């Protein structure tokens, strides 16, 4: 058997991101055949994935990707086992890779996303790509949620990746900074709903009953109680409905005011926080 050259080992490493010694061992076993060596590494990574798949993934990262030319974007939650791994450059890059994949190729759910040919190397699947990072870090990791939006989009992810938002609006054009600022507002304020009409009637009725009970406790006449209750309900809506919330950077304006002045209408938004149930 011929000696495995350092150049061949490096070529396999660049292709798979596997450790140098793993690449050398795979090439040795494959008698220098690059394709067979890559397949050996994929099988070994898959075995590691399967072995660690039952481990709890309580940590993770939110990542977003937007292609403004194609007007597509995706928000993903990628989970792992430990906080140090969630902060590692390999894990951060993987989260970004998966967000880009979901945006450009589309995916109805996580299972469909993992089965897709990986955008940067169609010879392997997205799950194979995840397996490569699992093989390096030796820790369970998997996408937990994914959403893909189309149109005029903005996004914001907190610096530690713990929470992220993607926002979709309608209009002729949109200032990317404005959409980023509103997305940042959503990460901070976590509205219950986008619009007042999106809140279930039973929730509105419950909040009004609470407000009415609190107002009645003041002992004021019924007509005054009703006005106080309406005021309390309005205050609750301003705290919980996105379009009625005072904007975090300028509380003299609501988010709805900002969008209207920019000639934009809210379509929808997605907010992911690591560890939340979808």
HELIX and SHEET records of a PDB file:
HELIX    1   1 UNK A    6  UNK A   16  1                                  11    
HELIX    2   2 UNK A   20  UNK A   29  1                                  10    
HELIX    3   3 UNK A   34  UNK A   52  1                                  19    
HELIX    4   4 UNK A   83  UNK A   86  1                                   4    
HELIX    5   5 UNK A   89  UNK A  105  1                                  17    
HELIX    6   6 UNK A  110  UNK A  115  1                                   6    
HELIX    7   7 UNK A  126  UNK A  137  1                                  12    
HELIX    8   8 UNK A  176  UNK A  189  1                                  14    
HELIX    9   9 UNK A  196  UNK A  198  5                                   3    
HELIX   10  10 UNK A  201  UNK A  216  1                                  16    
HELIX   11  11 UNK A  222  UNK A  240  1                                  19    
HELIX   12  12 UNK A  242  UNK A  244  5                                   3    
HELIX   13  13 UNK A  255  UNK A  261  1                                   7    
SHEET    1   A 3 UNK A  59  UNK A  67  0                                        
SHEET    2   A 3 UNK A  72  UNK A  80 -1                                        
SHEET    3   A 3 UNK A 141  UNK A 150 -1                                        
SHEET    1   B 2 UNK A 117  UNK A 118  0                                        
SHEET    2   B 2 UNK A 121  UNK A 125 -1                                        
SHEET    1   C 3 UNK A 152  UNK A 157  0                                        
SHEET    2   C 3 UNK A 163  UNK A 170 -1                                        
SHEET    3   C 3 UNK A 265  UNK A 273 -1                                        
SHEET    1   D 2 UNK A 246  UNK A 247  0                                        
SHEET    2   D 2 UNK A 250  UNK A 254 -1                                        
END                                                                             
